[in-house]
């Protein structure tokens, strides 16, 4: 790939056509070997695939905790208009 844009275009294509583990490995190696991406920080495998390193029960507990609103006054209603989520009081 000559330019960074070419590289990113190829990465976008590969991401949708290659399994996620192979893509993460290949993309990381490519980032390390390209001159124009040498300073880019590469996340660890645990950051990319937390479900492989954390018990499944933790995720369900986190989802439940995140969906619970402690104070009813903190609730915000949302509506969809033209495929965008916007707070109902904004429009």
CORDA-V7545 format. One record per residue. N is the residue number from 1. RES is the residue in one small letter. PSI is psi in whole degrees, -180 to 180 (* if undefined). Layout:
# CORDA-V7545
n = <N	N>
res = <RES	RES>
psi = <PSI	PSI>
This chain:
# CORDA-V7545
n = <1	2	3	4	5	6	7	8	9	10	11	12	13	14	15	16	17	18	19	20	21	22	23	24	25	26	27	28	29	30	31	32	33	34	35	36	37	38	39	40	41	42	43	44	45	46	47	48	49	50	51	52	53	54	55	56	57	58	59	60	61	62	63	64	65	66	67	68	69	70	71	72	73	74	75	76	77	78	79	80	81	82	83	84	85	86	87	88	89	90	91>
res = <x	x	x	x	x	x	x	x	x	x	x	x	x	x	x	x	x	x	x	x	x	x	x	x	x	x	x	x	x	x	x	x	x	x	x	x	x	x	x	x	x	x	x	x	x	x	x	x	x	x	x	x	x	x	x	x	x	x	x	x	x	x	x	x	x	x	x	x	x	x	x	x	x	x	x	x	x	x	x	x	x	x	x	x	x	x	x	x	x	x	x>
psi = <127	-45	166	-36	-41	-43	-46	-37	-43	-37	-41	-43	-47	-36	-35	-8	-2	151	151	-33	-42	-42	-46	-43	-51	-42	-42	-45	-42	-41	-38	-32	-15	141	-40	0	18	-33	1	129	135	124	155	165	-33	-31	-36	-38	68	-26	-17	-12	-10	143	140	-32	-30	-40	-42	-38	-40	-42	-43	-43	-40	-30	-8	125	120	-43	118	-26	-17	-7	140	129	144	147	159	129	120	46	15	136	123	144	141	-27	-11	-40	*>
